[in-house]
Amino acid sequence: MESGNELSSSLSFATSSYVSNGCSSSPQEPGPSLDHLSNLCGSLEKLLLNPEYDYSDAEIVVEGISVGINRCILAARSQFFHKKFKEKNENSLKDEKPKYLLKDLVPFASIGYEVFMVFLNYLYTGKIKPAPLEVSSCVDNACAHDACRPAINCAVELMYASSTFQIKELVMAVEGYLVHFVDKATPEDVIPILLAAFHCKSNQLLEHCIHRVARSDLINATLEKELPHEVLTGIIARRLKSRQGTEPDSIEVDSLSEKRIRRILKALDSDDIELLQLLLGESNITLNEACALHYAATYCNSKVVNEVLELGLGADVNLQNSRGYNVLHVAARRKEPSIIMRLLAKGASVLDTTRDGHTALSICRRSTRPKDYNEPTEQGKKTNKDRICIDVLEREMIRNPMIGIMSSSSMALADELLMRLLLFENRVALARMIFPQEAKLAMEIAHADSTSEFTGLSTTNGLCRNLRGVDLNELPSEQVKRLKERLIALQKTVETGRRFFPNCSEVLDRLMEDDALDSLMLESGTSEEQRSKKMRYTELKDEVMKAFNKDKAEMRLAAFSTSSSSSSSPKNSASHKIRKK
C-alpha cells in the first residue's frame, strides 16, 4: 500500500498516545525510549517471519496456507480473538494445534494471504507494513496505483480484517486511506469501498461513498445489482432531491420507458431469451436503447451474451452507454475470456476509448494484479482468466494497425507505437534484402512505396528525433497522418507476403527473433568477421530460397487443382442434368 510507511510512523507502539482496548498511557508519564520499543517490535516480528522462532501454538488457514500464530499475543491485542480462543475448536484433531479457517472468521469477505500477513504484522509490531506490490498494484505500467482496482481491493480487505477483529486504531487508519480512494477512483470502483463501509459500520466513510455514488452517472439498474436495499433507496432519494430541489415523500414512480427497460434487464437476469424477445416485441424499446448487451456482458453468463448477439435485432457491440463505455469495456472489467472473444468476433473495436482515454486492454490491465497475471500455468488445471483476457486483447491490438494512435497517449503506448513501426520496417527491410523482387511486389500491392520510411529515433528528421518526448495527441495532424499511413502500409505488405509466400514468411519470423541478426547486417569488423558474416548470410539466403521454392511448388499445385476442378465441372453438371432427367 502506497501510504504504508506514513501510517507506520503514526501508528506504532512507539506513539505516546497509543490506545489499545480502552487503555491509554498518559503522555506525561515517562516511558521506554523509542529505540527500545523499536527493538521490541523487531523481536516480535521474528515470531512471524523467522522459521527458527516458530513457537506458534495455533494456526489460521488463509487461501490454503497455514499461518502459525501465538494466541497470547492475538488475545491480548483483540477482544475478538480473546473470545474465539476460549471456544471449542472443531477444525482441529486431538493433540494438534488449534486450527482456524479465515473464511469462517470473516464470512462476508475474502481476505488474501498477503493482506492477512500485513494485518498480523500490525498485531505483533504495531506498525503497518506496506502490502506487497504483487497484490496492491496492477499490471498497467502507466498506472500510478493510487486508485486502481487491486490497490483498492487490498485496502478493502485490510478494512474487513481490522473491523472484524476489532482493532479500532487500524480501522481508523484504513478509513482515511479509503477516503483517498473514493475521491480518485471510478464510480464502479467506489462500490466495494461502499460495501466495506456498510458491513463494517463505518458511518463517515459510508456517507462519503454514498455522496460520490449519488452524484455519479451509474444507472439505477447497476446499483440495484450491487448495493443493499437500504443504501440503494438512500442514493435514489438523494438523486431525486437534487433533481427536483425538494425533499421527496417517496421514491418517484418510474416512467413507462424505464419500467420497460427494467423488465428487459430482468429477463436477462433470469436467462430467459424468449421473454426478452417478447418484451422487445411488445414495446418500442430496442436492445440498444436498453443497453441490454452492456448489462448482459456485466452480469449474465457467456451463453446469454452469445444468444443476445445472435438474435439479429441490431445489437451494436460498439455502442457507448451513458458513461461512455462500450460493451467490450464492461466485459474487460469483468474479465470473462469467452465473452471478450465473442465480442471481438462480432466486430467490437479494441481501439475505442472511454471518456478518460482508456481502452479495453488498459481497463483489463488496471484491474489485474501481478500475482494473478504471473501465476504459473499447471498442467491439468484451469488457466488464469486474468492472463487470458489480457493476452486476447493484446493480440487484437497487435493485429490492428492503428495501435497506439487512437488510444491513450501515455509514454508506454508511445514507446509501443515506436517499437511496432521499427518492427515492421525491419521485417520488410529483411525481406527486401533476401528476395527483393518479391518484396517489392508485395510493397507495391500494399502501396507501401508511396509512404515515407520510418527510420527510428536516430534520424535527423524532427518528428522521429523528438517523438519519444512528445505526447502523441499533441503531434501535428500531418505527422500523425504520416505515421498512420506508413504503419498500415507496412502491415499490408507483411500480410500480402504471408498470403502468397507463407513458408518464406515463416522463415522471416524466425530470423526476426534472432538476436545475432543485427550484427550480421553491419559491414564492419575484421576480415575474418566479414567472411563469417558472408557465410552466415549465404546460409540464410539458402534457407529462404528453399522456403520460396516450396511456396512456388504449392502455388503451382493449387493452380493445377483449380484448373482440374474447373475443366471437370461442366461434365459433372451435364451428368447431373442427365441423371435428373
N, C-alpha and C positions, 0 to 999 in steps of 0.2 A: 504494500500500500504506500502511496506516494508520501503521505504525511506521517508515516510511522515514526520517523526519527523525532519530529516535533512533538508528537503525542508522548513518546517515550520520556522526553525531558520533563513534560508537565505531569506525567502520571507515573510515579515510582515510589518505592519505599523511602527514597531519599527526600521526598517532599514533606515539609514540616506540617502542612495542613492535610496530610493523608487521612482519609476516613475509611474505615472498614467495619462493616456490621454494626454501625451505630456508635462505634468507639472512636475517639479522636484524641490526638496528643496536643497539648497546649503549646503554641509557638514560643511561649516564654520559658518552658521547661528545657533544661539542657538535654541534649540527645547525642547519640553517636555521630561521629563525623561522616561526611559524605563518602570518604574513601572506604570506611569500614562497611557502610551499607552497600556500596558498590561491590565490594569483595563478597559480601554475603549473597547478593543476587547472583554473582557469577558462580559461587559454590553450589547454590541450589539448582542452577541451570544444568550442572553436571548430572543431576539425577535424571534429567530428560534426554540429554544429548550424548552422554558418555556411557557406553555399554559396561565399562568397568565399575560404574557407580550405580548399577541396576539393583536397587533394593526395593523395587516396587512390590506391593502386596495385593494389587488388583489390576485388572485390565479393562480398557474400554476399546471396543472394536469399531473402527472407522473405515468405511469403504473396504472391508475385508482385512484391514491391517490392525493387529493387536498393539495397543499403546499401553505400556506399563505406567501405572500411576501410584502415588503414595497417598493413601486415603487420609492420613493425618493432616497433610497439607491442604488437600481439597476440602476436607470437612471444616478446617479452621478458616478457610477463605470464603466458603459458600454454604449458606444455610440449606440450599437445595441438596448438596452432597452430604451434608451432616445428617439430614433426614433419610436420604436414599441409602446410605451405608448402614443404617440401623435396620432396614427392611431385609427380609429374607430374599436371597438372590436365587432365581430359578434357572439362570443360564449357565451355572457352573456345576461341575461334577464334584463329588465328595473328594476331599483332600486336594482340591485345586484352588488356585487363586480365584476370588470372585470375579466374574466376567460380566460386563455390561455392554449392551449394544447402543451406540449413539443414536440410531434411528428410533429406538424406544424411548430414550431420554428426551429427544426433541422430535416428537411425532409429526409436527406440522411443518417441518422444514428439513431440507437436505443440507448437511454441513460436510464439506470435504475435509480430507485428511490434513492438508496444508493449513487451512484456516483453523482447524481444531488445535493444531500444534501452536499456532500463534496465540490462541486463547489460553492454552495450557501453560505456555511460556509466561504469559502475564500472571497467571495464578502463582507460579513459582517465584518469579523475579520482580513483579510489579511494574514491568516495562513492556510496552507494546513493540513487538518485533515486526518489522515490515514483512508482509507476506511474500513468498517467492514470486518472481515475475512470471513464472510459468502458469500461475493461476490468477494473477492480478493484472495482467496486461493482455493485449490482443496481438494477432499476427500481422496487423497492418503497420508497416514501418513508418507510415506518415502520421500515425496517431500519437498524441501526447499522453494517452492513457489516463486522462483526467476525467473522462466521462464515458468511456467505452463499456460495453456490457460486462466483460469479465471483471473489470475493476469494481463496477457497481455490485455485481453478484458476490464478490469477495467481501466487501464491506457489509452487505446484507446478511451473509452467513455469520459474520462476526457479531452482528447485532442480535441475531437469533440466539447465538450461543451465550452471549453476555447477559441477555434478558432472561432466558430460560434458567440459567444457573445463578441468577440474582447477584450479579456483580455490578452494582449501581454505578460506580465511578467509571467503569469501562463502557457501560451503556451511554453515559453522558458524552464520553469522548467520541464514540462511534456515531452518535446522533449528530454531533457537529460536523463530522466528516460527510455524512449522508446529506445534510443540508446543502453542502457544497455541490454534491452531485445533482440534487434537484434543480439547482439553478442552471446547470450546464447541460444536463442530459436531454435527449429527445423525450417527448411525452410518453412514448411507448416504454422507454427505459425508466421512467419515473414510477410506473405501475408496480414493479417488485419492491421498490422502496416504500411505496404507499402501503402495500400489503404487510411488509415487515413492521411498519409503524402501527398498523391496525392490530396485528396479532400481539405485538409487544407492548401495546397500550402506551405508546409514546405520543402523547397528545399534541405537543408542539410540532413535532416532525410530521404527524398526520395532517395537521392543519395546513402546514406549508405545502405538502404534496397535493392535498385537495384543491388548494388555491391554484396551483400550477396546472393541474389536470383540467379544472373547470374552465380555465382561460385558454386551454389548448383547442385544437381543431379535431381531436379524437372524436369519432362519431359515437352516438349512444349505444349502437349495436356492439361495438368493441368493448365499451365499458360494462355492458351487461354480461359479457362473457368473462371478463377479467375480475370484476370487483364484487365484494359482498353487498347485499341489498341496501343496508343502511348507509353505506358510503355512497353507493350509486344515487340514491334518492337525494342525498345532500348535494352532490355535484350537479344533478339536473336542476334542483331548486335554485342553486346559485346561477346557473346559466339562464334560467327563465327570469330571475330577478335582474340580472344585468341587461337582459334583452328588453324587458318591459319597464324596468325602473321602479317597480313596485314589489312588495312582498306578496308572493302567491299564497293563496289559501290552500291550494292543492296543485299537484302536477298537471300541467296543461295537457288536454287531450290531444293526441297526435292527429295530424292531418290525415286525410284519406290516403294520400300517396305514401306517407310514412308508414301507415298501417299495412299497406300492400307490400311495401319493401320488407317490413318486418316479417310478414308471413312467408315471403320468398326465402329469406335467410333462415327462418325456422325449418323450412322444408329441406334446406341444405344440411342443417344440424341433424335432422332425422334420416339423412341419406336417402330421401325419397325423391328421385328424379321425376317420376310420373306426376307427383303432386306439384313439383316445381313447374313442369310443363303446363299443367292445368291452371296454376295461378298466373303464369305468364300469359296464357291464352285468355283468361277472364279479365285481365286488366290491361291498361296501356303502358305498363311498366316493362322496360326491356332489361335484359341481363346487364347491359352497360349502365343503365340508369340506377340499378340497384347495386352496382359494383359487386355483383354476385361472384364473379371469378376471383376478385380480391379476397372476399370472405372465405370462399372455398379453399383457396391456397393458404390461408392463415389457419383455418380451424378444421377443415374436413380431411378425410383420408385421400390418398392419391387416386383411388378408384373413382371417387365422386368428382374430383377435379377433371379426370380424363373424360368422364361421362358428360360433364358440362361443356367441355371443349368440343365434344363430338355431337352436340345437339344440333349444330348447324344454324344457330339463332343469332349469329353475328357477334359473339363474344370477342371483344378486342383485347388481345393479350398485352397490348402496349398502351391501353387506356390508363390515364392518371386519375387517381381518386382525389378527393378534396384536399388531401395532404401532399399531393404531388408525387405519390408513389404509384408505379405501375405494378402489375401482378408479379413480375419477376423480383421486384424489390421486396415485396412482402414475403415471397417464397424464400428469398435469400436470408431473411431474418429468421424464418422457421427452420431452415436447413434440412429439408427433406429432399434427398437426391432425385427420387423418381418424379417429383413434382417439377423440380427445376429442369430436368432433362426433357420432360413432356412440353413444358412451356417453350423451351428453346426450339424443339422440333416443330412447334406451331408458329414459329416466327417471332418470338419475344426478342426484343433488342437488348443485347448485353451492354450497349453503349449508352442507353438512356440514363439520365441522371435525375436525382431528386432535386428539390429546390436548393438544398445546401451543397449540391455538387457531388453527391455520392452515387456510384454505380452499384449494381447488384453485387459485384465482386468485392468492392470496398465495404459494403454493408455486411457481407458474409465474413470477411476478414475481421471486422471490428467486433463481431460477436463470437469469435473463436479464440480460445486460449491456446498458447503454445503447447501446454501439456496435452491437449486433445489433438491438436494438429500433428504433433510429433510422435504420437502414440504408435509404437511399432505394430505392424500387422502380423497376427499369428495365424498359422495355417489351421483351418477348421473353425475359426472364429469370425464373427462379423467385422467387416472393415469399418473403420471410424467414419461416421457420416459427415462430420465436420470437414475432414480432409477430402472426401469425395466431392462435396459441394464446391469447395474452393477449386479443386482440380478441374471439375467440369466447366466452371465459369472462366477459369484461366485459359483453358484450351479454346473456348469460344472467343475469348478476347484475342488470343494469338491468331486464330483463324480469320478474324475480322481485320481488314487492312486499315481501319480508322482508329485503331487502338491509340489511346492517349490524347487524341486531338479533341474528341468530344467529351472526355471525362474530366475528372478533377485535375487541376493544374499544379498538383504537388510536385516537389522535386523528384520524388520516387517515380512518378509517372513520366516526368520529363526525361529522366535517365532511361526509363524503359523504352520510350519512343526512340531515343538516340540509338540504343542498342539494337532495336529492331531494324532501323534503317541501315545501320552498318552490317547487320547480319545478312540482309537481303543483297546489299551492294557486294559484299564479299562473295556470296554464293554465286551471284550472276557473273562476277568477275572471274571466278574459278572456272565456271562453265565456258566462258568466252576464251579462256586461255587454253583449255584442253580440247574442245571441239568448237572452234569459232564460228563456222558456217551455221551449224545447227542452233547455237546460242543466239546468233544474230537473227535468224529466222524467228525464234521464239520472242525476241525483244521487239521485232517489227510487228508481230501479231498483237502483242500487248501494248504497242505504241510507247515502249519504254525509251526508244531512241529519241522521242520528242521531248523528254523531260531532262532537266539538268541533273548531273550526277551529284550525289551527296557523298562528300569525302571525309566527313567527320570533323572533330574539333581542331585538328591540326591545320586545317585550311586557312588561308588568309581572308577568305570570304567572311564578311562581318556577321552574317547570320550564324554560320557554323561555329565561328570562333567564340561568340558570346552566348550561344543558345543555352548552355548549362546554367548560366547565372540569370536567366530571364524567365519570367512567368510565361508559359505558353499562351495564356489568354491575352497577354499584352503584346504579342508579336504583331507586326503589321499584317493586314489581311492578305497582301500579295505573297508574303513569306509563308504564311500558314497554307495558303493555296498551293504553293510550290511543293511544300513537304507532302501534302495530301496526294497530289498528282504523282509524285515520284514513288511514294510508298505503294500506292495502288498499282502502278505500272510494274514495279518490281515483283509484287506478289503475283500478278497475272503472268509475268514471264516465268516464274517458278512453276505456277500451276500448269501452264502450257507445256513446259518441259516434262512435268510428271505425267501428263496425259499421253504425249507422243513418245517419250523416252523414259519409261518407268524404271528400267534397270539402270540406266545412266544416272537417273536422279537418286536412286538408292545408294549408288557408289559415292556420289557427291555429298549426300547426307553424312556418310561415314567420314569422308575427308574433312568436312566442316568441323567435326568433333575431334580431329587430330590436332593435338597441341603443338606438334612439331611442324605444322603446315606453315606458320608464319616465318620461321627461319628458312624454310625451303624456298620461299618467294624472294628472299634477299639475294641480290647479286653482289655479294661481298664475301670476305673471308680468304683464306689461303687457297692455293691451287688445289690442294688435297680436298679441302672442304667443298670447293666449287665442283670438283669431279664427283664427289659423293652426292651432292645435290642433283647433279645432272642424271646420275644413275637412278636416284630415287624418283626424279621427275619422269624418267622413261618408264619405270615400273608403274607409276600411277597412270600414265597415259595408256599403257598397255591394258591395265585393268579397266579403264573407262572404255577403251575401244572394244574390248571383249563384251562389255555390257551393251555398248552401242550396236554391235553386230547381232547380239541377242535380240535387241529391240527391233532391228530391221527384219530379222527372221520371223518374229512374232507378228509384225505388221503384214508381211507377205502371206503368212498363214491365214491371218484374219481376212485379208483381201480375197484370197482364194476361196475361203469358206463362204464369204458373202457372194462371190461370183457364182459358185456352185449352187447355192441356195436360190439365187435369182434365176439362173437358167433352168432350174428344175421346177420352179413354181408354176409356169404355165401348164406344164404337163400334169402336175398334180391337180391344178384347177380343172383342167379338162377331164381328167379321170373322175374327179369328184362330180362333175356335171353328168358324165355318162352313168355313174352309179346312181345318181339321183333320179335319172330317167328310169 
